[in-house]
Amino acid sequence: MTRNFCKTQLNSVIEINKIITLHYFDYVKDFQGIGESHDFWEFVYVDSGQIEVVANDKKYTLHQGEAVFHQPNEYHNVFALGSFASVFIVSFECMSQGIDFFCKKILTLSNVERDLIAEIFKEGKKAFVEPFDIIDQTKLIRKKNATYGAEQLVKNQLEHLFISLVRNNTDGSGSSQQFSTAKIQNDQRIVDTIITILSGNIYRKITLNEVCSRIAFSKSYIEKLFKEKTGCGIIEYYNKIKINEAKRLISEGKYSFTQISQMLNFESIHYFSRTFKHYTCMSPTNYEKSVKARSLL
């Protein structure tokens, strides 16, 4: 018996046609970008620190975890607000009508969306030649030995990210949100308090028990809540901001690595170097060389 099967054409709401650039920048203190406009989209995500973004005649401040889209032919520029900042940027071409949702919007990314950015960058490294911190880059160069399917995964994960952002910032899914606004605000205040405590103790060593005693919540509760809101553990976050401060101090060129290690209260210069490499994928020495090279551009 022969059955007549119907082939369903799958609909695409947001489809990335081409990718132009893929960047991850560490902006040193008081960095100022080069203003530009172009005929494709640009997505800017703040991984750490904060930046000021210019879009046509308006200025916006973006904090860690926030992103903005620059639409085609929109003049834009970026500035580091007096401190160190890390930023992920991807520019792309998209003709889908669904992409218009992102015009003139600043969005806060969820943990899942932050993980997608990490995956995009990871697959980008497998597909294209590094480094990705060249400001005047105008073309991606394919690796000769690129990992199978890496480019397609970059495309798929970008589309996944953008669809997720639309879903999480509209009621288009049809599901009602049952969360208490008061609870959400209270949870965020707890996380903000923890971040304030950690940021205020970069130059000493604070333990998780100390953090718990200061805010009067159990260790298990604040660890779970903090992970939900930021995507990483409390001590991991603490180490990250210490290393970001180390990067800032190295970029100033005033202190030796040993002095910076002692200032930030690391157990030893060796532990400092290992931790620095873990979070930056380069040694303090190599990072210092890259900062000096960028300052000569």
For each residue, the residues with C-beta under 8 A, 3 or more apart:
1:
2:
3:
4:
5:
6:
7:
8:
9:
10:
11:
12: 15 96 159
13: 96 98 163 166
14: 94 96 98 99 159 162 163 166
15: 12 94 95 96 159
16: 19 92 93 94 155 158 159
17: 92 93 94 95
18: 40 92 93
19: 16 22 90 91 92 93 140 154 155 158
20: 38 40 91 92 93 138 139 140
21: 89 90 91 137 138 139 140
22: 19 89 90 120 121 124 128 132 140 154
23: 87 88 89 90 132 133 134 137
24: 47 86 87 88 89 121 132 133
25: 86 87 89 133 135
26: 84 85 86 133 247
27: 31 49 51 78 80 84 85 86 87
28: 31 80 84 248 251 291 294 295
29: 80 82 83 84 248 251 252
30: 79 80 82
31: 27 28 78 79 80 85
32: 77 79 80
33: 77 78 79 135
34: 77 135 136
35: 54 75 76 77
36: 75 76 77
37: 73 74 75 76
38: 20 42 72 73 91
39: 72 73
40: 18 20 72 91 92 93
41: 69 70 71 72 91 92 93 94 99 102
42: 38 69 70 76 89 90 91 92
43: 67 68 69 70 89 90 91 92
44: 53 62 67 68 69 70 78 87 88 89
45: 66 67 87 88 89 109 117
46: 49 50 51 62 63 64 65 66 67 85 86 87
47: 24 64 86 87 88 117
48: 64 84 85 86 240 241 244
49: 27 46 64 80 81 83 84 85 86 244
50: 46 61 62 63 64 81 83 85
51: 27 46 61 62 78 79 80 81 85 87
52: 59 60 61 62 78 79 80 81
53: 44 59 60 61 62 68 76 77 78 79
54: 35 58 59 75 76 77 78 79
55: 58 59 60 68 70 74 75 76 104
56: 74 75 76
57:
58: 54 55
59: 52 53 54 55
60: 52 53 55 68 106
61: 50 51 52 53 81
62: 44 46 50 51 52 53 66 67 68 106
63: 46 50 66
64: 46 47 48 49 50
65: 46 108 109 114 230
66: 45 46 62 63 106 107 108 109
67: 43 44 45 46 62 106 107 108 109 165
68: 43 44 53 55 60 62 105 106 107
69: 41 42 43 44 102 103 105
70: 41 42 43 44 55 74 76
71: 41 74 102 103 104
72: 38 39 40 41
73: 37 38 39
74: 37 55 56 70 71
75: 35 36 37 54 55 56
76: 35 36 37 42 53 54 55 56 70
77: 32 33 34 35 36 53 54
78: 27 31 33 44 51 52 53 54 87
79: 30 31 32 33 51 52 53 54
80: 27 28 29 30 31 32 49 51 52 83 84 85
81: 49 50 51 52 61 85
82: 29 30
83: 29 49 50 80 248
84: 26 27 28 29 48 49 80 244 245 247 248 251
85: 26 27 31 46 48 49 50 51 80 81
86: 24 25 26 27 46 47 48 49 244
87: 23 24 25 27 44 45 46 47 51 78
88: 23 24 44 45 47 117 121
89: 21 22 23 24 25 42 43 44 45
90: 19 21 22 23 42 43 120 158
91: 19 20 21 38 40 41 42 43
92: 16 17 18 19 20 40 41 42 43 158
93: 16 17 18 19 20 40 41
94: 14 15 16 17 41 99
95: 15 17
96: 12 13 14 15 99
97: 100
98: 13 14 101 162 163 166
99: 14 41 94 96 102 162
100: 97 103
101: 98 105 166 170
102: 41 69 71 99 105 107 162 165
103: 69 71 100
104: 55 71
105: 68 69 101 102 169
106: 60 62 66 67 68
107: 66 67 68 102 165 169
108: 65 66 67
109: 45 65 66 67 113 114 117 165
110: 113 114 164 168
111: 114 115 227 228 229 230 231
112: 115 116 164
113: 109 110 116 117 161 164 165 168
114: 65 109 110 111 117 118 231
115: 111 112 118 119 231
116: 112 113 119 120 157 160 161 164
117: 45 47 88 109 113 114 120 121 161
118: 114 115 121 122
119: 115 116 122 123 153 157
120: 22 90 116 117 123 124 154 157 158 161
121: 22 24 88 117 118 124 125 132
122: 118 119 125 126
123: 119 120 126 127 147 150 151 153 154 157
124: 22 120 121 127 128 132 150 154
125: 121 122 128 130 132
126: 122 123 143 146 147 150
127: 123 124 142 143 146 147 150 151 154
128: 22 124 125 132 140 141 142 143 146
129: 140 141 142 143
130: 125
131: 134
132: 22 23 24 121 124 125 128 137
133: 23 24 25 26 290 294
134: 23 131 137
135: 25 33 34 297
136: 34
137: 21 23 132 134 140
138: 20 21
139: 20 21
140: 19 20 21 22 128 129 137
141: 128 129
142: 127 128 129 146 151
143: 126 127 128 129 146
144:
145:
146: 126 127 128 142 143 150 151
147: 123 126 127 150
148:
149: 152 153
150: 123 124 126 127 146 147 153 154
151: 123 127 142 146 154 155
152: 149 155 156
153: 119 123 149 150 156 157
154: 19 22 120 123 124 127 150 151 157 158
155: 16 19 151 152 158 159
156: 152 153 159 160
157: 116 119 120 123 153 154 160 161
158: 16 19 90 92 120 154 155 161 162
159: 12 14 15 16 155 156 162 163
160: 116 156 157 163 164
161: 113 116 117 120 157 158 164 165
162: 14 98 99 102 158 159 165 166
163: 13 14 98 159 160 166 167
164: 110 112 113 116 160 161 167 168
165: 67 102 107 109 113 161 162 168 169
166: 13 14 98 101 162 163 169 170 172
167: 163 164 170 172 173
168: 110 113 164 165
169: 105 107 165 166
170: 101 166 167 173
171: 174 175 176 177
172: 166 167
173: 167 170
174: 171
175: 171
176: 171
177: 171
178:
179: 183 184
180: 183 184
181: 184 185
182: 185 186
183: 179 180 186 187
184: 179 180 181 187 188
185: 181 182 188 189
186: 182 183 189 190
187: 183 184 190 191 225 229
188: 184 185 191 192 229
189: 185 186 192 193
190: 186 187 193 194 215 217 222 225
191: 187 188 194 195 225 226 229 230
192: 188 189 195 196
193: 189 190 196 197 215
194: 190 191 197 198 211 215 222 226 234
195: 191 192 198 199 237
196: 192 193 199 200
197: 193 194 200 201 206 211 214 215
198: 194 195 201 202 206 211 234 237 238 241
199: 195 196 202 241
200: 196 197
201: 197 198 204 205 206
202: 198 199 241 242 245 264
203: 263 264 265
204: 201 265
205: 201 265
206: 197 198 201 210 211 238
207: 210 211
208: 211 212 219 223 234 235
209: 212 213 219
210: 206 207 213 214
211: 194 197 198 206 207 208 214 215 222 234
212: 208 209 215 216 217 218 219 222
213: 209 210 216
214: 197 210 211
215: 190 193 194 197 211 212 222
216: 212 213
217: 190 212 221 222
218: 212 221 222
219: 208 209 212 222 223
220: 223 224
221: 217 218 224 225
222: 190 194 211 212 215 217 218 219 225 226 234
223: 208 219 220 226 227 233 234
224: 220 221 227 228
225: 187 190 191 221 222 228 229
226: 191 194 222 223 229 230 233 234 237
227: 111 223 224 230 231 232 233
228: 111 224 225
229: 111 187 188 191 225 226
230: 65 111 191 226 227 237
231: 111 114 115 227
232: 227 236 237 240
233: 223 226 227 236 237
234: 194 198 208 211 222 223 226 237 238
235: 208 238 239
236: 232 233 239 240
237: 195 198 226 230 232 233 234 240 241
238: 198 206 234 235 241 242
239: 235 236 242 243 275 279
240: 48 232 236 237 243 244 279
241: 48 198 199 202 237 238 244 245
242: 202 238 239 245 246 264 266 275
243: 239 240 246 247 275 276 279 280
244: 48 49 84 86 240 241 247 248
245: 84 202 241 242 248 249 264
246: 242 243 249 250 260 264 272 276 284
247: 26 84 243 244 250 251 280 287
248: 28 29 83 84 244 245 251 252
249: 245 246 252 254 255 260 263
250: 246 247 253 255 257 260 284 287 288 291
251: 28 29 84 247 248 291
252: 29 248 249 255
253: 250 288
254: 249
255: 249 250 252 259 260 263
256: 259 260
257: 250 260 261 269 272 273 284 285
258: 261 262 269
259: 255 256 262 263
260: 246 249 250 255 256 257 263 264 272 284
261: 257 258 264 266 268 269 271 272 273
262: 258 259 265 266
263: 203 249 255 259 260
264: 202 203 242 245 246 260 261 272
265: 203 204 205 262
266: 242 261 262 269 271 272 275
267: 271
268: 261 271 272
269: 257 258 261 266 272 273
270: 273 274
271: 261 266 267 268 274 275
272: 246 257 260 261 264 266 268 269 275 276 284
273: 257 261 269 270 276 277 283 284
274: 270 271 277 278
275: 239 242 243 266 271 272 278 279
276: 243 246 272 273 279 280 282 283 284 287
277: 273 274 280 281 282 283
278: 274 275
279: 239 240 243 275 276
280: 243 247 276 277 287
281: 277
282: 276 277 286 287 290
283: 273 276 277 286 287
284: 246 250 257 260 272 273 276 287 288
285: 257 288 289
286: 282 283 289 290
287: 247 250 276 280 282 283 284 290 291
288: 250 253 284 285 291 292
289: 285 286 292 293
290: 133 282 286 287 293 294
291: 28 250 251 287 288 294 295
292: 288 289 295 296
293: 289 290 296 297
294: 28 133 290 291 297
295: 28 291 292
296: 292 293
297: 135 293 294
